[in-house]
Amino acid sequence: AGGAALWSLLVVMMVTSGIGLFYYLRVIVTMFMERAVEQTVDTGMPPLPIVAGLTLAALTMLLAWLGVYPGPLIALIRVAVTSVT
């Protein structure tokens, strides 16, 4: 009986993840489509500076790395908390 409950939980998780992925990808596609349209129309706004783009790329990679390998960050937080108390 316990295994059946886990399979139903897995199915619910997969369905909700698919729905979330659909909506997030829709936002990303819309952003890039609008950028292509904006390039043909002069909006008067300056393009994104290269430093800002590199900063966003570095922060995105750091976020992905910490999402996959959170162990070093958790260890650092534990050391910080134990040194405070």
N, C-alpha and C positions, 0 to 999 in steps of 0.2 A: 504494500500500500504506500510505503514511503517513497519508493522509486517512481511510482506513477505521479506523485505530487511534484517530484523534481523535474520530470519530463514536461509537465504542464507549465511549470515555472520557466523552464528553458524556452518553450514555445512562446510564452507571453513576452519574455525578454527579447527574443529574436524579432517578433512582430513590432514591438514598440521601438526597438533599435532601427528597424527598417523605416518606420514612419518618421522618426527623428532624422535619419540620414536623408530621406527624401526632402524634408523641409529645409535642412541646412544646405544641401547641395543646390536646391532651388534658389536660395539667397545668393550663394556664390556665383552661380551661373548668371543671375540677374546683375550682379555687380560687374562682372566682366563684360556682359553685353552692353550695359550702360556705358562702360569705359570706351568700348569700340565706337559707340554712337557719339560720345563726347569728343572723341578725337577728331571727328569730322566737323564738329560744331565748335566755334570759338566761344568758350564760356567766360573768358577773361581771368580764369584761375590759373596760377602757375602750376607746372607739373610738380609731382612729389620729388623733393630733393633726394639724391642718391644716398645721403647719410641716413635719412629717415627710412628709406627702403631697406638698407642694410640693417638698421636697428630692428625693424619689424621682423626681418628674416631671422636675425639672431635670437630674438625673444621667442619666435615661433619654434625654432629648433630647440631652445632650452626648455620650453613648455612640453614639447613632445618627448624629449629625453627624460625629464622628470616624471612624466606620465608613465613611461615604460620602465624606468629604473628609479623608483622613489627611495630606495634604500639609503643612499648616501645623505639625502636631505633629511630623512627621518632620523638617522644617526646623529646628524648635526643638531637637529632640534632637541633630541634627547640629552646631548651633552650640554646644550645651552640651558635647558630646563633644570638639569641636576646641578649645574654650577650656580644657578640663581637661588635655589632653595637651600 
